[in-house]
Amino acid sequence: MRAPLGKIFQEDEAEEINMTPMLDVVFIMLIFFIVTASFVKEAGIDVNRPEAATAVKKERASILVAISDEGEIWINKRQVDVRAVQANIERLKAENPQGSVVIQADKKATTDTLIKVMDAARAAGVFDVSIAAQEA
């Protein structure tokens, strides 16, 4: 004799695997890893930094300014005019009040450009200004 239709449908439902809890866990893990990931900040160009025997790695540098060997100034992967450095640093300082400025100057960059960037950073209200160097 044949089984009633209601009983057949109940058996099919019991054999299905519920994927919802697994997907919930995967999405929660994805959100966790995105939130806890540390993002590498770059100024925009590679510079040949000078060597220093007393170079120390700075952990919490949030505002990176790069100066190329031709005197170009780069902030957040954009070339910036020397007159706009202060405004850019003020904007980045407003986003992260605890941030410090690290200037990555090329070996062949002039001290004139370096001093102008340091003055702009101090005029923007950031007094924790460092100059990047390679460990000797």
Backbone as CSV, one residue per row, in Angstrom:
resi,resn,N_x,N_y,N_z,CA_x,CA_y,CA_z,C_x,C_y,C_z
1,MET,0.829,-1.165,0.000,0.000,0.000,0.000,0.887,1.245,0.000
2,ARG,0.428,2.292,-0.610,1.210,3.514,-0.726,1.100,4.360,0.543
3,ALA,2.194,5.089,0.819,2.186,5.975,1.985,1.435,7.261,1.648
4,PRO,0.767,7.840,2.632,0.059,9.093,2.378,1.050,10.201,1.994
5,LEU,0.577,11.174,1.202,1.438,12.252,0.721,2.036,13.080,1.859
6,GLY,1.317,13.314,2.910,1.813,14.090,4.043,3.051,13.477,4.660
7,LYS,3.104,12.161,4.732,4.237,11.475,5.332,5.468,11.572,4.425
8,ILE,5.292,11.526,3.125,6.422,11.643,2.189,7.061,13.023,2.308
9,PHE,6.266,14.072,2.374,6.814,15.422,2.489,7.531,15.629,3.814
10,GLN,7.077,15.018,4.878,7.741,15.140,6.166,9.115,14.484,6.131
11,GLU,9.258,13.368,5.452,10.557,12.707,5.359,11.540,13.542,4.553
12,ASP,11.097,14.190,3.469,11.980,15.038,2.670,12.466,16.239,3.473
13,GLU,11.608,16.818,4.266,11.998,17.977,5.064,13.000,17.586,6.138
14,ALA,12.879,16.430,6.695,13.776,15.997,7.765,15.175,15.726,7.234
15,GLU,15.328,15.419,5.968,16.630,15.086,5.413,17.409,16.306,4.933
16,GLU,16.828,17.490,4.874,17.522,18.690,4.424,18.485,19.189,5.490
17,ILE,19.578,19.778,5.025,20.563,20.358,5.941,20.308,21.857,6.008
18,ASN,20.223,22.357,7.211,19.978,23.780,7.408,21.315,24.523,7.372
19,MET,21.518,25.375,6.354,22.784,26.083,6.161,22.803,27.453,6.847
20,THR,21.695,27.893,7.360,21.607,29.235,7.932,22.579,29.461,9.094
21,PRO,22.689,28.579,10.071,23.642,28.833,11.155,25.097,28.905,10.667
22,MET,25.452,28.073,9.705,26.817,28.102,9.194,27.097,29.426,8.480
23,LEU,26.157,29.908,7.695,26.341,31.183,7.010,26.431,32.332,8.005
24,ASP,25.653,32.279,9.071,25.737,33.303,10.111,27.134,33.355,10.713
25,VAL,27.700,32.210,11.018,29.038,32.151,11.606,30.086,32.686,10.626
26,VAL,29.965,32.330,9.364,30.921,32.797,8.364,30.864,34.316,8.233
27,PHE,29.663,34.889,8.189,29.544,36.339,8.081,30.062,37.042,9.331
28,ILE,29.822,36.493,10.494,30.347,37.092,11.728,31.863,37.053,11.731
29,MET,32.462,35.955,11.279,33.927,35.872,11.200,34.464,36.873,10.191
30,LEU,33.789,37.034,9.061,34.220,37.996,8.052,34.213,39.412,8.615
31,ILE,33.155,39.779,9.308,33.071,41.104,9.922,34.169,41.272,10.963
32,PHE,34.432,40.257,11.762,35.480,40.327,12.775,36.841,40.589,12.141
33,PHE,37.168,39.865,11.080,38.476,40.031,10.448,38.605,41.377,9.748
34,ILE,37.540,41.891,9.193,37.595,43.204,8.554,37.823,44.294,9.599
35,VAL,37.131,44.200,10.717,37.253,45.215,11.754,38.633,45.188,12.416
36,THR,39.189,44.012,12.619,40.466,43.914,13.333,41.681,43.988,12.423
37,ALA,41.481,44.041,11.127,42.619,44.087,10.202,43.320,45.434,10.335
38,SER,44.627,45.406,10.252,45.390,46.649,10.256,45.735,46.988,8.818
39,PHE,45.456,48.209,8.466,45.677,48.643,7.103,46.996,49.407,7.021
40,VAL,47.756,49.143,5.988,49.036,49.801,5.793,48.789,51.140,5.120
41,LYS,49.323,52.180,5.717,49.183,53.502,5.132,50.435,53.818,4.339
42,GLU,50.227,54.451,3.205,51.338,54.844,2.362,51.164,56.305,1.978
43,ALA,52.303,56.968,1.772,52.250,58.369,1.391,51.964,58.521,-0.095
44,GLY,52.393,57.595,-0.905,52.094,57.670,-2.319,53.271,57.358,-3.218
45,ILE,54.488,57.551,-2.742,55.669,57.252,-3.547,56.695,56.545,-2.678
46,ASP,57.621,55.856,-3.339,58.740,55.236,-2.630,59.899,56.215,-2.603
47,VAL,60.494,56.369,-1.441,61.633,57.272,-1.314,62.826,56.492,-0.777
48,ASN,64.007,56.932,-1.125,65.243,56.363,-0.592,65.591,57.140,0.668
49,ARG,65.217,56.581,1.799,65.439,57.275,3.066,66.899,57.184,3.472
50,PRO,67.405,58.212,4.130,68.781,58.141,4.624,68.889,57.158,5.784
51,GLU,70.098,56.675,6.036,70.321,55.733,7.132,70.670,56.491,8.402
52,ALA,70.245,55.950,9.534,70.548,56.539,10.839,70.790,55.413,11.831
53,ALA,71.835,55.556,12.620,72.158,54.531,13.607,71.152,54.515,14.751
54,THR,70.491,55.631,14.989,69.548,55.731,16.107,68.096,55.671,15.650
55,ALA,67.834,55.144,14.462,66.463,55.070,13.945,65.626,54.140,14.808
56,VAL,64.418,54.584,15.126,63.484,53.826,15.953,62.157,53.755,15.204
57,LYS,61.542,52.571,15.209,60.265,52.400,14.520,59.161,53.063,15.323
58,LYS,58.347,53.843,14.638,57.232,54.537,15.276,55.958,53.770,14.956
59,GLU,55.229,53.366,15.974,54.066,52.494,15.799,52.815,53.238,15.358
60,ARG,52.571,54.418,15.879,51.282,55.074,15.656,51.416,56.305,14.766
61,ALA,52.021,56.149,13.628,52.110,57.256,12.682,50.893,57.216,11.780
62,SER,50.059,58.236,11.868,48.831,58.207,11.086,48.858,59.152,9.898
63,ILE,49.735,60.138,9.914,49.815,61.093,8.814,51.200,60.967,8.194
64,LEU,51.244,60.420,6.984,52.518,60.228,6.284,52.638,61.245,5.167
65,VAL,53.782,61.922,5.145,54.085,62.895,4.101,55.389,62.459,3.454
66,ALA,55.387,62.324,2.127,56.590,61.908,1.414,57.115,63.074,0.584
67,ILE,58.442,63.204,0.560,59.098,64.220,-0.262,60.037,63.488,-1.205
68,SER,59.820,63.655,-2.512,60.649,62.959,-3.497,61.972,63.695,-3.692
69,ASP,62.858,63.071,-4.468,64.156,63.687,-4.732,64.020,64.950,-5.592
70,GLU,62.896,65.125,-6.251,62.652,66.310,-7.081,61.868,67.390,-6.329
71,GLY,61.602,67.173,-5.044,60.903,68.157,-4.236,59.391,68.039,-4.271
72,GLU,58.857,66.966,-4.859,57.411,66.758,-4.889,56.941,66.289,-3.522
73,ILE,55.802,66.777,-3.094,55.237,66.408,-1.792,53.998,65.559,-2.045
74,TRP,53.927,64.405,-1.368,52.828,63.456,-1.547,52.177,63.184,-0.203
75,ILE,50.844,63.292,-0.172,50.060,62.942,1.016,48.879,62.108,0.532
76,ASN,48.666,60.954,1.144,47.555,60.054,0.773,47.528,59.746,-0.723
77,LYS,48.670,59.399,-1.265,48.811,59.000,-2.666,48.420,60.096,-3.646
78,ARG,48.483,61.357,-3.204,48.216,62.504,-4.073,49.369,63.486,-3.971
79,GLN,49.749,64.039,-5.105,50.769,65.070,-5.080,50.128,66.363,-4.610
80,VAL,50.803,67.048,-3.672,50.237,68.229,-3.038,51.231,69.378,-3.196
81,ASP,50.712,70.562,-3.452,51.553,71.752,-3.499,51.986,72.112,-2.081
82,VAL,53.149,72.729,-1.963,53.672,73.050,-0.628,52.730,73.994,0.124
83,ARG,51.966,74.824,-0.593,51.031,75.748,0.059,49.791,75.039,0.595
84,ALA,49.520,73.808,0.117,48.330,73.063,0.546,48.649,72.005,1.609
85,VAL,49.906,71.908,2.016,50.297,70.884,2.992,49.601,71.123,4.323
86,GLN,49.576,72.355,4.786,48.963,72.656,6.086,47.487,72.274,6.097
87,ALA,46.751,72.617,5.052,45.317,72.293,5.002,45.089,70.781,4.988
88,ASN,45.931,70.040,4.258,45.791,68.582,4.219,46.092,67.958,5.577
89,ILE,47.109,68.451,6.246,47.445,67.915,7.573,46.357,68.264,8.579
90,GLU,45.785,69.467,8.488,44.685,69.836,9.389,43.488,68.899,9.203
91,ARG,43.188,68.573,7.942,42.071,67.670,7.662,42.341,66.279,8.230
92,LEU,43.557,65.762,8.020,43.901,64.431,8.543,43.972,64.439,10.071
93,LYS,44.397,65.547,10.646,44.445,65.667,12.107,43.036,65.674,12.685
94,ALA,42.081,66.287,11.979,40.694,66.296,12.448,40.108,64.887,12.437
95,GLU,40.520,64.055,11.473,40.044,62.676,11.411,40.647,61.823,12.517
96,ASN,41.901,62.110,12.896,42.583,61.336,13.937,43.351,62.301,14.838
97,PRO,42.722,62.821,15.896,43.375,63.823,16.751,44.635,63.331,17.454
98,GLN,44.757,62.029,17.683,45.930,61.494,18.374,47.092,61.205,17.416
99,GLY,46.903,61.436,16.142,47.899,61.083,15.135,49.121,61.980,15.163
100,SER,50.198,61.432,14.649,51.437,62.185,14.520,51.828,62.217,13.045
101,VAL,52.741,63.108,12.704,53.193,63.264,11.328,54.568,62.626,11.190
102,VAL,54.719,61.807,10.156,56.026,61.242,9.810,56.353,61.708,8.400
103,ILE,57.484,62.357,8.254,57.924,62.853,6.953,58.939,61.872,6.401
104,GLN,58.645,61.331,5.219,59.547,60.409,4.543,60.242,61.188,3.436
105,ALA,61.396,61.739,3.745,62.121,62.560,2.772,63.187,61.718,2.089
106,ASP,63.305,61.876,0.780,64.331,61.194,0.001,65.708,61.739,0.388
107,LYS,66.737,60.923,0.186,68.109,61.351,0.482,68.472,62.625,-0.263
108,LYS,67.969,62.757,-1.481,68.346,63.889,-2.333,67.370,65.058,-2.232
109,ALA,66.371,64.969,-1.373,65.431,66.073,-1.193,66.129,67.228,-0.492
110,THR,65.723,68.429,-0.827,66.370,69.595,-0.210,65.819,69.813,1.195
111,THR,66.665,70.382,2.040,66.220,70.688,3.401,65.191,71.812,3.394
112,ASP,65.211,72.645,2.366,64.228,73.724,2.244,62.811,73.146,2.208
113,THR,62.606,72.120,1.385,61.285,71.486,1.285,60.920,70.795,2.592
114,LEU,61.891,70.129,3.194,61.655,69.440,4.465,61.230,70.425,5.550
115,ILE,61.907,71.559,5.640,61.572,72.561,6.657,60.194,73.158,6.397
116,LYS,59.842,73.382,5.124,58.517,73.919,4.804,57.419,72.952,5.228
117,VAL,57.634,71.653,5.024,56.635,70.651,5.429,56.545,70.585,6.956
118,MET,57.684,70.643,7.638,57.667,70.625,9.110,56.947,71.854,9.656
119,ASP,57.200,73.018,9.068,56.512,74.235,9.510,55.003,74.144,9.273
120,ALA,54.612,73.575,8.129,53.184,73.430,7.833,52.521,72.486,8.827
121,ALA,53.227,71.412,9.212,52.666,70.479,10.186,52.491,71.154,11.542
122,ARG,53.462,71.917,11.952,53.349,72.618,13.241,52.278,73.695,13.183
123,ALA,52.160,74.375,12.047,51.108,75.387,11.891,49.719,74.747,11.909
124,ALA,49.644,73.469,11.503,48.372,72.747,11.525,48.033,72.232,12.920
125,GLY,48.934,72.418,13.867,48.655,71.999,15.244,49.243,70.655,15.623
126,VAL,50.079,70.080,14.775,50.720,68.798,15.080,52.164,69.086,15.487
127,PHE,52.480,68.801,16.732,53.834,69.072,17.210,54.663,67.802,17.341
128,ASP,54.048,66.656,17.126,54.761,65.375,17.121,55.112,65.048,15.672
129,VAL,56.227,65.630,15.210,56.670,65.466,13.828,57.972,64.681,13.843
130,SER,58.031,63.606,13.038,59.228,62.772,12.952,59.691,62.700,11.507
131,ILE,60.977,62.396,11.330,61.542,62.212,10.009,61.945,60.746,9.886
132,ALA,61.480,60.083,8.828,61.739,58.664,8.648,63.161,58.440,8.170
133,ALA,63.767,57.363,8.695,65.113,56.957,8.284,65.187,55.440,8.342
134,GLN,66.144,54.891,7.599,66.386,53.449,7.650,67.398,53.157,8.748
135,GLU,67.237,51.973,9.344,68.214,51.581,10.359,69.530,51.252,9.676
136,ALA,70.597,51.738,10.254,71.930,51.516,9.668,72.438,50.126,9.999
